[in-house]
């Protein structure tokens, strides 16, 4: 049985409503079967020794029962809110009482012969019909008791008046059968009620879990947003100071400062990846990719990190083509390769490819610490790390492999792990083979392109970001005007009739519950011509991500590295 505390938490009215709904569904089936098949069967069995008058009364009762059932169930399904639960229970008792009286009348209307075959047939049919119906009545045990007493008591009285042979034996047998049925259906009643309580317990537990998960997501999103805002400003300011630095002695200081900012950015981006997966807004866009070219570039990105640890990153890849989303593939490989380097101190990391009937199998093998068999499932859970008891932020949050698994599942890439403690690990993913004739040439961005033709509106309510972003864009040669709100930007547009900005960069979360989406629409309306736009957001909540995706606006997540921002702007404004 469930605890009393739990029973008190579950709404009693909901339990009663559920019990009654299930009861009515069961009884409808019972009524239909009994009226059409069960009760007319009595007529065919006993008609040879029954008067025509009794037969007429029998079918009249059948018609009365049918009418009462039709009226009751019509009201129940047509006007479910017309009565409260207790009134419905009382109303449903009417056809049940008629049904019980109907069965109780059978010995008096149909049994007129003392022949054993008729006596025992009547006895068995009443017990069988009563037991069958009692199963549906078990949601309300008192109904089982009252429904079964009337037919059996009527039969006992009839048999007593007929002075049948072995009457005492039959009475004792009936008492024992009735007692056994009541004991059985009392247990059934408890089981049914417990099942309903258990159902609501699961519903309540699921609702609580969803609420807690939503609260967790909201907290992480809020905390992430609050950290991303100043971090974005720091990122841009560091870049501005570094670009203007002429003292070589400060290069080491800037390098360490950039490393700290990048480390924090990677942690926040891991939370973003999880939020995007939770929001189900990631839609794979597979392309035909030259895998060797893709991996050579990846190797170049990780070689400096590997050299610092005195290990190597090797490739053993023939020319082959895969069909994959390049962004998602890079996310998966970034996590796997960075993990391999992080936990390898001697030897190195090797990426190699084999082909089979399922496509291209890409493996990342290291000579690191390895993973014991017991932990090979645990490592794919969120926030789980095996070798970071000190919670070193350089080792991440424990989200990397969880993200890898979910991204592979999203794209139906089988992911496997072969590892032995102390000897290293090998992660493998199976990617569909592509067509080398359909490989697209990468769009190379000229990072030295003159951006002086770009006139930008910046809208952000964070003063530090307005300041740092304006300086960064100005250093790239752009013309920039920064504003705290869309209203302020629109006033400036109206006050400068000759001003024709061609790019709008806005934060998503603005003051007074305004959003960047609304700001973009307001500025476009004021300008009276389409303007290209980029949305920047520090939010990681699934709801915000879905809202931005639904608008189809280009967007970037803070903190954004200046180099990435320049690439995005250059590509968006390539026609200038």
C-alpha positions as CSV (number, residue, x, y, z in Angstrom):
1,X,0.0,0.0,0.0
2,X,1.1,3.6,-0.6
3,X,2.0,5.7,2.4
4,X,-0.6,7.9,4.1
5,X,1.5,11.0,3.2
6,X,1.3,10.2,-0.4
7,X,-2.4,9.5,-0.3
8,X,-2.9,12.9,1.3
9,X,-0.9,14.5,-1.5
10,X,-3.0,13.0,-4.3
11,X,-6.3,14.8,-5.0
12,X,-9.1,12.6,-3.7
13,X,-11.5,14.0,-6.3
14,X,-9.2,13.0,-9.1
15,X,-9.0,9.4,-7.7
16,X,-12.8,9.2,-7.5
17,X,-13.2,10.5,-11.0
18,X,-10.7,8.1,-12.4
19,X,-12.3,5.1,-10.5
20,X,-15.7,6.1,-11.8
21,X,-14.5,6.6,-15.3
22,X,-12.9,3.1,-15.4
23,X,-16.0,1.6,-13.7
24,X,-18.3,3.1,-16.4
25,X,-16.1,1.8,-19.2
26,X,-16.2,-1.7,-17.8
27,X,-19.9,-1.6,-17.0
28,X,-20.8,-0.4,-20.5
29,X,-19.2,-3.6,-21.9
30,X,-20.9,-5.7,-19.3
31,X,-24.4,-4.2,-19.9
32,X,-24.2,-4.6,-23.7
33,X,-23.0,-8.2,-23.5
34,X,-25.6,-9.1,-20.9
35,X,-28.6,-7.4,-22.6
36,X,-27.8,-8.8,-26.0
37,X,-26.4,-12.2,-25.2
38,X,-26.5,-13.2,-21.5
39,X,-30.0,-12.5,-20.4
40,X,-31.8,-13.7,-23.6
41,X,-29.8,-16.9,-23.1
42,X,-32.0,-17.7,-20.1
43,X,-35.0,-17.7,-22.4
44,X,-33.6,-20.2,-24.8
45,X,-32.6,-22.6,-22.0
46,X,-35.8,-22.4,-19.9
47,X,-38.5,-21.6,-22.5
48,X,-39.7,-25.3,-22.7
49,X,-41.0,-25.2,-19.1
50,X,-41.9,-21.5,-18.8
51,X,-45.2,-19.8,-19.5
52,X,-45.7,-17.2,-22.2
53,X,-46.6,-14.6,-19.6
54,X,-43.3,-15.2,-17.8
55,X,-41.4,-14.8,-21.0
56,X,-43.2,-11.5,-21.8
57,X,-42.3,-10.2,-18.3
58,X,-38.7,-11.3,-18.8
59,X,-38.2,-9.4,-22.0
60,X,-40.0,-6.4,-20.6
61,X,-37.4,-6.3,-17.8
62,X,-34.7,-6.6,-20.5
63,X,-36.2,-3.6,-22.3
64,X,-36.4,-1.6,-19.0
65,X,-32.8,-2.4,-18.3
66,X,-31.7,-1.3,-21.8
67,X,-33.5,2.0,-21.5
68,X,-32.0,2.8,-18.1
69,X,-28.5,2.0,-19.4
70,X,-28.9,4.1,-22.6
71,X,-30.2,7.1,-20.6
72,X,-27.5,6.8,-17.9
73,X,-24.6,6.5,-20.4
74,X,-26.0,9.2,-22.7
75,X,-26.0,11.7,-19.9
76,X,-22.6,10.6,-18.7
77,X,-20.9,11.1,-22.1
78,X,-23.0,14.0,-23.3
79,X,-23.0,16.1,-20.1
80,X,-20.0,14.9,-18.0
81,X,-19.8,18.2,-16.1
82,X,-23.5,18.4,-15.3
83,X,-23.2,16.5,-12.0
84,X,-20.5,16.2,-9.4
85,X,-18.8,12.8,-8.9
86,X,-21.0,11.6,-6.0
87,X,-24.1,12.4,-8.0
88,X,-22.8,10.4,-11.0
89,X,-22.2,7.5,-8.7
90,X,-25.8,7.6,-7.3
91,X,-27.2,8.0,-10.9
92,X,-25.2,5.0,-12.1
93,X,-26.8,2.9,-9.3
94,X,-30.2,3.0,-11.0
95,X,-29.4,0.6,-13.9
96,X,-27.3,-1.5,-11.5
97,X,-30.3,-2.0,-9.2
98,X,-32.6,-2.9,-12.1
99,X,-29.9,-5.3,-13.4
100,X,-29.7,-7.0,-10.0
101,X,-33.5,-7.3,-9.7
102,X,-33.6,-8.6,-13.2
103,X,-31.3,-11.5,-12.4
104,X,-33.1,-12.1,-9.1
105,X,-36.3,-12.5,-11.0
106,X,-34.9,-15.4,-13.1
107,X,-35.8,-18.2,-10.6
108,X,-39.3,-16.9,-10.2
109,X,-40.1,-16.3,-13.9
110,X,-38.1,-19.1,-15.6
111,X,-37.7,-22.0,-13.1
112,X,-40.8,-24.0,-12.8
113,X,-39.4,-27.5,-13.0
114,X,-37.8,-29.5,-10.2
115,X,-35.6,-31.5,-12.6
116,X,-32.0,-31.4,-11.5
117,X,-30.7,-30.3,-14.9
118,X,-32.8,-27.1,-14.7
119,X,-32.1,-26.5,-11.0
120,X,-28.3,-26.7,-11.4
121,X,-28.3,-24.8,-14.7
122,X,-30.1,-21.9,-13.0
123,X,-27.7,-22.1,-10.1
124,X,-24.6,-22.1,-12.3
125,X,-25.8,-19.3,-14.6
126,X,-26.7,-17.0,-11.7
127,X,-23.3,-17.6,-10.0
128,X,-21.4,-17.2,-13.2
129,X,-23.2,-14.0,-14.3
130,X,-22.9,-12.5,-10.8
131,X,-19.2,-13.3,-10.6
132,X,-18.6,-11.8,-14.1
133,X,-20.4,-8.6,-13.3
134,X,-18.8,-8.3,-9.9
135,X,-15.4,-8.0,-11.5
136,X,-16.4,-4.7,-13.2
137,X,-18.1,-3.6,-9.9
138,X,-14.8,-4.2,-7.9
139,X,-14.0,-0.4,-8.1
140,X,-16.7,0.0,-5.5
141,X,-16.7,-3.0,-3.2
142,X,-20.1,-2.1,-1.6
143,X,-21.7,-2.6,-5.0
144,X,-20.2,-6.1,-5.3
145,X,-21.9,-7.0,-2.0
146,X,-25.3,-5.5,-2.7
147,X,-25.4,-6.6,-6.3
148,X,-24.6,-10.2,-5.5
149,X,-26.8,-10.7,-2.4
150,X,-30.2,-10.1,-4.2
151,X,-29.9,-12.7,-7.0
152,X,-28.4,-15.4,-4.6
153,X,-30.9,-14.7,-1.9
154,X,-33.7,-14.9,-4.4
155,X,-32.5,-18.2,-5.6
156,X,-32.2,-19.6,-2.1
157,X,-35.8,-18.6,-1.3
158,X,-37.0,-20.1,-4.5
159,X,-35.2,-23.4,-3.9
160,X,-36.5,-23.5,-0.3
161,X,-40.1,-23.0,-1.4
162,X,-39.7,-25.8,-4.0
163,X,-38.4,-28.1,-1.3
164,X,-35.6,-29.5,-3.5
165,X,-33.5,-32.5,-2.6
166,X,-30.2,-31.7,-0.9
167,X,-31.4,-28.2,-0.3
168,X,-29.1,-27.8,2.8
169,X,-26.1,-28.8,0.8
170,X,-26.9,-26.3,-1.9
171,X,-27.4,-23.5,0.7
172,X,-24.1,-24.2,2.3
173,X,-22.4,-24.3,-1.1
174,X,-24.0,-21.0,-2.0
175,X,-22.8,-19.4,1.2
176,X,-19.2,-20.7,0.7
177,X,-19.2,-19.5,-2.9
178,X,-20.5,-16.1,-2.0
179,X,-18.0,-15.7,0.9
180,X,-15.2,-16.8,-1.4
181,X,-16.3,-14.3,-4.1
182,X,-16.5,-11.5,-1.6
183,X,-13.0,-12.2,-0.3
184,X,-11.6,-12.4,-3.8
185,X,-13.2,-9.2,-5.0
186,X,-12.2,-7.3,-1.8
187,X,-8.6,-8.1,-2.8
188,X,-9.4,-7.0,-6.4
189,X,-10.9,-3.8,-5.0
190,X,-7.7,-3.0,-3.0
191,X,-5.5,-3.8,-6.0
192,X,-7.5,-1.5,-8.4
193,X,-7.5,1.4,-5.9
194,X,-3.8,0.9,-5.3
195,X,-3.2,0.9,-9.1
196,X,-5.0,4.2,-9.5
197,X,-3.0,5.7,-6.6
198,X,0.2,4.4,-8.2
199,X,-0.8,5.9,-11.5
200,X,-1.3,9.3,-9.9
201,X,2.0,8.8,-8.0
202,X,3.8,8.3,-11.3
203,X,2.1,11.3,-12.8
204,X,2.9,13.5,-9.8
205,X,6.5,12.2,-9.7
206,X,6.9,13.0,-13.4
207,X,5.4,16.4,-13.0
208,X,7.8,17.1,-10.1
209,X,10.7,15.9,-12.1
210,X,9.8,18.0,-15.0
211,X,9.3,21.0,-12.8
212,X,12.7,20.5,-11.1
213,X,14.3,20.0,-14.5
214,X,12.7,23.2,-15.8
215,X,13.9,25.1,-12.7
216,X,17.4,23.7,-13.2
217,X,17.3,24.8,-16.8
218,X,16.1,28.3,-15.8
219,X,18.7,28.6,-13.1
220,X,21.5,27.5,-15.4
221,X,20.2,29.8,-18.2
222,X,20.0,32.8,-15.8
223,X,23.4,32.2,-14.3
224,X,24.9,31.6,-17.8
225,X,23.3,34.8,-19.1
226,X,24.6,36.8,-16.2
227,X,28.1,35.5,-16.6
228,X,28.2,35.7,-20.4
229,X,27.4,39.4,-20.5
230,X,30.5,40.7,-18.7
231,X,32.6,37.9,-20.2
232,X,31.6,39.1,-23.7
233,X,32.8,42.6,-22.7
234,X,36.1,41.2,-21.4
235,X,36.6,39.2,-24.5
236,X,36.2,42.2,-26.8
237,X,38.3,44.5,-24.6
238,X,41.1,42.0,-24.4
239,X,41.1,41.7,-28.2
240,X,41.1,45.5,-28.6
241,X,44.0,46.0,-26.1
242,X,45.9,43.2,-27.7
243,X,45.6,44.6,-31.2
244,X,46.8,47.9,-30.0
245,X,49.7,46.5,-27.9
246,X,53.2,47.4,-29.0
247,X,55.1,46.0,-26.0
248,X,56.3,42.4,-26.6
249,X,56.7,41.9,-22.8
250,X,52.9,42.1,-22.5
251,X,52.3,39.3,-25.0
252,X,52.6,36.6,-22.3
253,X,50.1,38.5,-20.1
254,X,47.6,38.8,-23.0
255,X,48.1,35.1,-23.8
256,X,47.3,34.0,-20.3
257,X,44.3,36.4,-20.1
258,X,43.0,35.0,-23.4
259,X,43.5,31.5,-22.2
260,X,41.4,32.2,-19.0
261,X,38.6,33.8,-21.0
262,X,38.6,31.0,-23.5
263,X,38.4,28.4,-20.7
264,X,35.4,30.1,-19.2
265,X,33.8,30.4,-22.7
266,X,34.2,26.7,-23.3
267,X,32.5,25.8,-20.0
268,X,29.6,28.1,-20.9
269,X,29.4,26.7,-24.4
270,X,29.0,23.2,-23.0
271,X,26.0,24.3,-21.1
272,X,24.7,25.9,-24.4
273,X,25.1,22.6,-26.2
274,X,23.1,20.8,-23.6
275,X,20.3,23.5,-23.7
276,X,20.1,23.2,-27.5
277,X,19.8,19.4,-27.3
278,X,17.1,19.8,-24.6
279,X,15.3,22.3,-26.7
280,X,15.4,19.9,-29.7
281,X,16.3,22.8,-32.0
282,X,19.4,21.2,-33.5
283,X,18.6,20.0,-37.0
284,X,21.4,18.2,-38.8
285,X,22.3,19.5,-42.2
286,X,24.4,16.8,-43.8
287,X,26.9,17.6,-46.5
288,X,29.4,15.6,-48.6
289,X,32.7,16.2,-46.8
290,X,36.3,15.2,-47.7
291,X,37.1,13.6,-44.4
292,X,40.9,13.8,-44.7
293,X,40.8,17.6,-45.4
294,X,38.4,17.9,-42.4
295,X,40.7,16.0,-40.1
296,X,43.9,17.7,-41.2
297,X,42.4,21.0,-40.2
298,X,41.3,19.5,-36.9
299,X,44.8,18.1,-36.3
300,X,46.3,21.6,-36.9
301,X,44.0,23.1,-34.2
302,X,44.9,20.5,-31.6
303,X,48.7,20.1,-32.3
304,X,49.7,23.2,-30.2
305,X,47.8,21.8,-27.2
306,X,49.4,18.3,-27.7
307,X,52.9,19.7,-28.0
308,X,52.5,21.5,-24.7
309,X,52.0,18.1,-23.1
310,X,54.7,16.4,-25.0
311,X,52.4,14.1,-26.9
312,X,51.4,13.8,-30.6
313,X,48.2,13.9,-32.7
314,X,48.5,11.5,-35.6
315,X,46.3,10.9,-38.7
316,X,46.0,7.6,-40.6
317,X,43.2,8.6,-43.0
318,X,42.9,7.8,-46.7
319,X,40.9,10.0,-49.0
320,X,37.3,9.3,-48.3
321,X,34.0,11.1,-48.3
322,X,31.4,11.2,-45.6
323,X,27.8,12.5,-45.4
324,X,27.7,14.6,-42.2
325,X,26.8,17.9,-40.8
326,X,30.2,19.6,-40.6
327,X,29.3,21.7,-37.5
328,X,28.0,18.8,-35.5
329,X,30.8,16.5,-36.7
330,X,33.3,19.1,-35.5
331,X,31.5,19.3,-32.1
332,X,31.7,15.6,-31.7
333,X,35.4,15.4,-32.7
334,X,36.4,18.4,-30.7
335,X,35.0,16.8,-27.5
336,X,36.6,13.4,-28.2
337,X,40.0,14.7,-29.3
338,X,40.2,17.3,-26.4
339,X,39.3,14.5,-23.9
340,X,41.9,12.2,-25.4
341,X,44.6,14.9,-25.1
342,X,43.4,15.9,-21.6
343,X,43.9,12.4,-20.2
344,X,47.0,11.4,-22.1
345,X,50.4,12.2,-20.6
346,X,52.6,9.8,-22.6
347,X,52.4,8.7,-26.2
348,X,49.6,10.4,-28.1
349,X,46.3,10.5,-29.9
350,X,45.7,8.8,-33.2
351,X,42.7,9.3,-35.6
352,X,42.2,6.6,-38.2
353,X,39.5,5.4,-40.5
354,X,38.2,2.0,-41.7
355,X,35.4,1.2,-44.1
356,X,32.8,-1.4,-43.7
357,X,29.3,-2.2,-45.0
358,X,27.8,0.4,-42.6
359,X,29.9,3.2,-43.9
360,X,33.0,5.0,-42.6
361,X,34.2,4.1,-39.1
362,X,36.2,7.0,-37.6
363,X,38.2,6.1,-34.5
364,X,40.0,8.3,-31.9
365,X,42.5,6.2,-30.0
366,X,44.7,7.4,-27.1
367,X,47.4,6.0,-24.8
368,X,46.0,7.7,-21.8
369,X,44.7,6.5,-18.4
370,X,41.9,4.3,-19.8
371,X,38.5,3.6,-18.4
372,X,37.5,0.5,-16.3
373,X,34.5,-1.5,-17.5
374,X,32.3,-0.4,-14.6
375,X,32.6,3.2,-15.6
376,X,32.2,2.9,-19.4
377,X,28.5,3.7,-19.2
378,X,28.8,6.3,-16.4
379,X,31.1,8.6,-18.4
380,X,28.3,9.4,-20.9
381,X,26.1,10.9,-18.1
382,X,25.9,14.6,-17.6
383,X,28.3,16.2,-15.1
384,X,30.2,13.0,-14.6
385,X,34.0,13.0,-14.4
386,X,36.3,10.1,-13.4
387,X,39.6,11.8,-12.9
388,X,38.8,15.3,-11.6
389,X,38.1,15.1,-7.8
390,X,39.5,18.6,-7.4
391,X,37.1,20.0,-10.0
392,X,39.8,21.6,-12.1
393,X,37.9,23.8,-14.6
394,X,40.6,23.0,-17.2
395,X,39.1,19.5,-17.3
396,X,35.6,20.8,-18.1
397,X,32.2,20.3,-16.5
398,X,31.8,16.6,-17.4
399,X,29.4,17.4,-20.2
400,X,31.6,16.6,-23.2
401,X,30.9,12.8,-23.6
402,X,27.2,13.3,-22.8
403,X,27.0,15.8,-25.6
404,X,28.9,13.5,-27.9
405,X,26.5,10.6,-27.2
406,X,23.4,12.8,-27.8
407,X,24.7,14.3,-31.0
408,X,25.5,10.8,-32.3
409,X,22.1,9.6,-31.4
410,X,20.6,12.6,-33.1
411,X,22.3,11.7,-36.4
412,X,22.0,8.0,-36.0
413,X,25.7,7.5,-35.8
414,X,26.6,4.3,-33.8
415,X,29.0,5.2,-31.0
416,X,31.3,2.6,-29.4
417,X,34.0,2.5,-26.8
418,X,36.9,0.1,-26.3
419,X,39.0,0.9,-23.3
420,X,41.2,-0.8,-20.7
421,X,42.3,0.9,-17.5
422,X,46.0,2.0,-17.7
423,X,46.4,1.3,-21.5
424,X,44.1,3.9,-23.1
425,X,40.8,4.3,-24.9
426,X,39.3,4.1,-28.4
427,X,36.1,5.9,-29.3
428,X,34.6,5.0,-32.7
429,X,31.7,6.5,-34.6
430,X,30.1,5.1,-37.8
431,X,29.3,7.9,-40.4
432,X,27.5,7.3,-43.7
433,X,29.7,7.3,-46.7
434,X,29.3,10.3,-49.0
435,X,29.9,11.1,-52.7
436,X,33.2,12.8,-53.5
437,X,31.7,14.3,-56.6
438,X,29.3,16.3,-54.4
439,X,31.9,17.8,-52.1
440,X,31.5,21.5,-51.8
441,X,34.5,23.8,-51.9
442,X,34.8,25.7,-48.6
443,X,33.9,29.4,-48.6
444,X,37.2,31.1,-47.6
445,X,36.8,34.3,-45.8
446,X,39.2,37.2,-46.3
447,X,40.0,38.3,-42.8
448,X,41.8,41.4,-44.1
449,X,38.8,42.6,-46.2
450,X,38.0,46.3,-45.8
451,X,34.8,46.7,-43.8
452,X,34.5,50.5,-44.1
453,X,31.4,50.2,-46.2
454,X,29.5,48.5,-43.3
455,X,27.4,50.9,-41.2
456,X,26.3,49.2,-38.0
457,X,23.6,49.8,-35.4
458,X,24.4,48.1,-32.1
459,X,21.6,47.7,-29.5
460,X,22.6,46.3,-26.1
461,X,21.5,47.4,-22.6
462,X,24.8,46.4,-21.1
463,X,27.1,49.4,-21.2
464,X,30.3,47.4,-21.1
465,X,29.3,45.4,-24.2
466,X,28.2,48.6,-26.1
467,X,31.5,50.2,-25.3
468,X,33.7,47.2,-26.1
469,X,31.8,46.0,-29.2
470,X,31.7,49.6,-30.7
471,X,35.5,49.9,-30.3
472,X,36.1,46.4,-31.8
473,X,33.9,47.2,-34.8
474,X,35.5,50.6,-35.2
475,X,39.0,49.1,-35.2
476,X,37.9,46.9,-38.1
477,X,37.0,50.0,-40.0
478,X,33.2,49.8,-39.6
479,X,31.0,52.8,-38.9
480,X,29.2,52.2,-35.6
481,X,26.4,53.8,-33.5
482,X,25.5,52.0,-30.3
483,X,22.2,52.4,-28.4
484,X,20.7,51.1,-25.2
485,X,17.3,50.3,-26.7
486,X,15.4,50.0,-30.0
487,X,13.4,53.2,-29.1
488,X,16.7,55.1,-28.8
489,X,17.9,53.8,-32.1
490,X,14.7,54.7,-33.8
491,X,14.9,58.3,-32.5
492,X,18.4,58.6,-33.9
493,X,17.2,57.2,-37.3
494,X,14.3,59.7,-37.4
495,X,16.8,62.5,-36.5
496,X,19.3,61.6,-39.1
497,X,17.4,61.4,-42.4
498,X,20.6,60.8,-44.5
499,X,21.8,58.0,-42.3
500,X,21.5,54.6,-44.0
501,X,22.8,51.8,-41.8
502,X,23.1,48.4,-43.4
503,X,23.6,46.0,-40.5
504,X,21.9,45.7,-37.1
505,X,23.5,43.8,-34.2
506,X,21.3,43.4,-31.2
507,X,21.3,41.6,-27.9
508,X,18.3,39.3,-27.3
509,X,17.4,40.3,-23.8
510,X,16.8,44.0,-23.5
511,X,15.3,46.2,-20.8
512,X,11.6,46.3,-19.9
513,X,11.1,42.7,-21.0
514,X,11.8,43.7,-24.6
515,X,13.6,41.2,-26.9
516,X,16.1,41.6,-29.7
517,X,13.6,40.1,-32.1
518,X,11.2,42.9,-31.4
519,X,14.0,45.4,-31.7
520,X,14.9,44.2,-35.1
521,X,11.3,44.4,-36.3
522,X,11.0,48.0,-34.8
523,X,14.2,49.2,-36.5
524,X,13.2,47.7,-39.9
525,X,9.8,49.4,-39.6
526,X,11.4,52.8,-38.9
527,X,14.0,52.5,-41.6
528,X,11.3,51.4,-44.1
529,X,13.8,49.1,-45.9
530,X,15.2,45.6,-45.0
531,X,18.4,45.6,-43.0
532,X,20.6,42.6,-42.4
533,X,20.7,41.6,-38.7
534,X,22.6,39.5,-36.2
535,X,21.2,38.6,-32.9
536,X,23.5,38.0,-29.9
537,X,22.3,36.1,-26.9
538,X,23.6,35.1,-23.5
539,X,20.5,33.0,-22.8
540,X,20.8,29.2,-22.9
541,X,17.2,28.3,-21.9
542,X,15.5,26.0,-24.4
543,X,12.5,28.4,-24.7
544,X,14.7,31.3,-25.8
545,X,16.6,29.1,-28.3
546,X,13.3,27.9,-29.8
547,X,11.9,31.4,-30.0
548,X,15.0,32.7,-31.9
549,X,15.1,29.6,-34.2
550,X,11.4,30.2,-35.0
551,X,12.1,33.7,-36.3
552,X,14.9,32.5,-38.6
553,X,17.3,35.3,-37.5
554,X,21.0,34.8,-37.7
555,X,22.3,34.5,-34.1
556,X,25.4,34.0,-32.1
557,X,25.9,33.0,-28.5
558,X,27.9,35.1,-26.1
559,X,30.7,35.1,-25.4
560,X,31.7,35.4,-29.0
561,X,35.3,35.5,-30.0
562,X,36.1,38.6,-32.1
563,X,37.5,36.5,-34.9
564,X,34.3,34.5,-35.2
565,X,32.2,37.7,-35.1
566,X,34.3,39.2,-37.9
567,X,33.9,36.0,-40.0
568,X,30.1,36.2,-39.6
569,X,29.9,39.9,-40.4
570,X,32.2,39.5,-43.5
571,X,30.1,36.6,-44.8
572,X,26.8,38.4,-44.2
573,X,28.0,41.6,-45.9
574,X,30.0,39.9,-48.7
575,X,28.0,41.7,-51.4
576,X,29.4,45.1,-50.3
